[in-house]
C-alpha cells in the first residue's frame, strides 16, 4: 500500500525507509510530518505555569520581605 509516496503496512502505519535513492528527486519531509496536528499544545501549559510561578513568587516577596 502506498500513501503520499511513502510505503505503509496493511494497517496504514508508515514503514521504515529502505530506498534512500528514491528520495533524491523529492528530498522534502513527508506530508504527514508537515501536516501533523498539534494535539499536545505544551506551549500553552508552560505559559500558564510561568505566570502562576511569578504570582506566587510576588506574593511571597511582598508578604515576607516587604
Secondary structure, 3 states (H helix, E strand, C coil): CEECCEEECCCCCECCCCCHHHHHCCCCCCHHHHCCCCCCCHHHHHHHHHHHHHHHHHHHHHHHHC
